[in-house]
Amino acid sequence: MLVAQQSGAIRVVDDGVLQREPFFDVPVYTPAGPEGFTELGLVGMTVGPDEYVYVYYTSNEPVRRTVLARIPDDDGLGADLTEIFSLDAAPVCCHIAGSLRFAPDGTLFVTVGDHQMEPEAQNISGPYGGVLRINPDGSVPADNPFVGDANADPRRYSYGLRNPFDLAIDPRTGRIFATENGYIGQDAIVELKAGANYGWPGSSLAVPLAQIEPPLLFYNQTIGPSGMEFYSGNELPWLDGSLLFCHFHRGGALHRITFDFAGGIADDAVIATGCTSDVLTGIDGFVYFLDYLSGTVYRIARGEGG
């Protein structure tokens, strides 16, 4: 198991034991943000079907920027780091997003926050405030929604999002879901659709309501929705077909969203505490989640009545 630390180290957990030597140390930039808080550093990681480890992080070399890169595995350790793309922006502390998710077709979704440049979320000529879809080498899939539009960044898949922290894909239906960290009282769970506009920044109502893709769930309280996973497996049958996500604020919690027969949301329930950052399904079919506050990885290895 690989666990990303915000300070740049990719740590190895073997059979529940944290190993002394990291897999790789990513050269990140992590400032002392306002009131000691920052969302910068190593914030996204995944292992691709090509067995490269993909990372999303902030750098200060040669200038402030956000980087997507990949690292090959050389006998259990990272060998080097190759950049795939760089976003030349320098937010003070926040809103860079960073989730990396491979789709069944081999393309890579990358969530990109507005980098504290709110109007950029509506600027389809740039990458900020939405979700990008690329091939593993950084090239553009031919069926992306803005391919052929000379005024758009062809990597764009959707836009109008403030800080889409993570996304998940239902392998049976192909539906894509994301957690959106909106302005105060505007956190949401959204269904990502190709070319859709989710309305941020919405304070001036500059985008006509008819052009905005509505959220699936909307939270009037700030919960900080973060890591997300769609569970499809046999080891935890009570979770099969559930959308799981963490929320960061108020100590963290793991939510379970269930769906009705029409695909609408039937229920949103908290099933565990302490899930602040990420949640994933392991190769053993069990669910793992992270508590940023205590530095702990938890595992759900049995279910209701089990």
N, C-alpha and C positions, 0 to 999 in steps of 0.2 A: 504494500500500500504506500502511495506517495501522498504526502501532506505538504501543502504550500504554506510557508510562513511569510507574513507581510514584509518582513525584513529582507527577504530574498532567498532564504534557504529552502530547498526542497528536501524534506526529511523522509526517511524510510521507516515504515512500521512493519515488522516481520512477526506474524503470529502474535500480534498484540504488544510487541516489545519495540520501543523506539530505539533505532540503531544510532550509534555514536556518529558515524560518518554520513553527511548528507549526500543525496544523489547528485546535487549540483547547487552552486551558489550563484543566483542570478544577480548581476550588478545593478541593483535598483536604486532609485532616489526616493527617500522617505524623509520629508521635512518634519519639523516640529510644527504642526498645524495650529490654527487658532484654538486656544484653551487645551493644547496638547492633543487635539484630535486630527487625524488625517485618514483619508481613504486611499492614499497613494501607496506605491510600493508594488509588491507582487500580489496581484489580486485575482488572477485567473490562471487555471491550469487544467489540461486534459491530456489523456494519452490517445493518440490517433490510431486508426486501423493500420497505419504504416509503422506503428510502434515508436514513432517520435513522440517526445513529450512537448506539448505546445504550451507556451506561457505568455501572459499578457501583463505588462508591468510599466511603471514609470521610470524614466532614465534622466540623468542630468548630463549625459555625454553624447555629442559635444554641446547640445543645448537641451533645455527641458522639453520632453516629449513623452508620448505613450507608444509602447512598442509591442508588436506581436512577433514572437520568434519561436523556433523549435530546436529541440535538443535531441541528438541521437543517444541511444542506450548502448554503452560499450561495456559489456560484462558487468552490468549492474550499476554503473556510474555514468553520469552525463559526460559526453566527450567534448562538446563545444556548443556554441550557440550561434544560430544563423537567423538573422532578421528576415521577416516576411513583409511587414510594412511598418511604417512609423507615422504617427499622427503628431504634427508639430503644434502642440498646444501646451499651455502652462497654467492649469488651474491651481488656485491657492491650496486647496485641500481635497476637493471632492468631485463626485459625479463623473468618474471615468468608466463606470460599469466594469466589464471584463470577463463575463461568462463565455466559455468556449464549449460548443456542443457540435459533435459530428452527427450529421443526418444519415439515415440508411443508405442514401445515394452517394455517400462519401464526401459531400460538401461540408464546409465548416461554417457554422453560425457564430458570429462574434457580436456580443452586445457592447455598444459604445454609448456612454453617457454624453450629456451636453457639454462636459468639461467646464461647467460654470459659465457657458456662453449661451444663454437661453434662446436667443433668436435662431441660433444655428440648427436647432432641432427641426425648424421648418425650411431649412435651406437644403434642398435635395442635391445641390451641386457639391456638397461636402459630406463627410462621414459621421458628423456628430449628432447625438440625440436620436439613436435608433438602433437598428440591427443590420449588420453586414452579412452577406453570404458570399463565400469565396471558395475556390479550390484550395487544397492543402498547400500548394506552392504560391498562393496569393493571387493567382489569375482569376478571371471572372467567369462564372458559369454562364453559358449562352442563353439560358432560360430565366435569368434574373429579371425582375419586373421593369427595371429602368434601362436595360440594355437597348441601345438604339436611340436613347434620348440624349442629345448633345448637351443638354443643360443639367444633366444629372450625373452623380457618381454611380457608375454601373454596379458597384458593389452593394449599393443600398438594397435592402429587402423591405424594410418598413421604416417609418420616421415619426417625428412628433412625440418622442419619449424623453423624459427627463433623466432618468437613471435606471435603465432596465437591467437589474442586477443579474438575473439568471433566466434560463429558458429550459423547457423540457418538451419532448416529442412523444406523442402516443404512437407506439409502433404499429398498432392495429388500424388506426384511422388516418395517421399522418398529421393530425392536428398539432399545432405548435402553441405552447403557452409560455408566458413570461411574467416575471414579477416586476412591477413598476414602482419605483420610489418617487412619488409625486411631491408637490409642494405640501405644506402643512394641511393634513386632513384630506389628502388626495392620493393615498397609496392605493394600488389596485393590482388585480390579477387580470391579464389581458390574453386574448387569443391572437397570436400573430398571423397576419394575412399578408400575402405578397402585395407590395405597393401601398399598404394601408397607412393612413395618417391618424395618430392618436391624440393630436390636438395641443401638445405642449409647445410653447408656453400658452396657457389658457387664461391667464389673469385678465387680459384685455378682450377676450372672446374674439380674437382676430380671425380665427378659422371658423367658417360657418358650421353650425352643428351638423348639418346634413353631410358634411365631408369628413366627420370624425368617426372613427371606429370605436363604438362604446366598449367599456370594460365588462368583463364577466362578473367581477366582484369589485366593490368599491368600499374603502374603509374611511370613515369619517375621523377616526383617531389615527395618529401616526404610529404605525407598527414596524415600519422598516422591513418589508418583505425582501428576502434575500435568496438563498439557495433553493433550487426547485428540482424535482425528479418525478417522472411518471413511472409508477411501479407496475410492471407486468412480469409476473413470475409465479412459480409454484410453491416456493418455500414459505411464503406468507400469504396464503390464499385469501385471508380477510382484507389484505391490502390490494389485491389484484384489481387493476383498472382504476386505481386511485391516483390523484395528483397530490403530491406532497410538497410542502414548502416551509421554509423557516421564516421566523420574523426576529429581527435583531433587538428591538427595543423591549423594555420591561422584562429584561432577563432572558428573553428568547423563548421560543416555543416551536414545536413541529405541528403543522396543520395537515389535515387530511381532507381533501375535497373529493366528493363522490358525485357521480353524474346520473341523471335519469335516462330513460330509454331514448329520449329525443336528443340527447347530448347536452342538455342544459344542466346547470349545477343543482344537485339535490341537497347537499349539505356541506358545511365547512366546520370541522371540529378540531380542537386541539387534542392530540393524542400523546404528546410528551413535552416536557419542559427542557430548556437548555439548548435548543437548536437555534443558533444565532447566525450561522454563516453558510453552511452547505449541507446538502443531503444527496446521497447517491446509493445505487444498488451495487453491492459487491458481486464478484463472480460466483460467490457461494449462494446468491439469491437473497441474502439478508440486507437490511437497510442500515446504512451508516450515516451519522450526522455529527457535525462539529459545533463545539461551544468555544467561540473565540475568547470569551471572558475568562474561562478556566484553563484553556488550552487542552481540552479533552475531546477524544473521539469516542462516540457511543455507538453501540450496535443493537438493533432490534432483531432478535433471533427467534422470537416466538410471538404468537399473536393472541387474539381474543380466545379464551378458553384453552390455550395451548401452554 
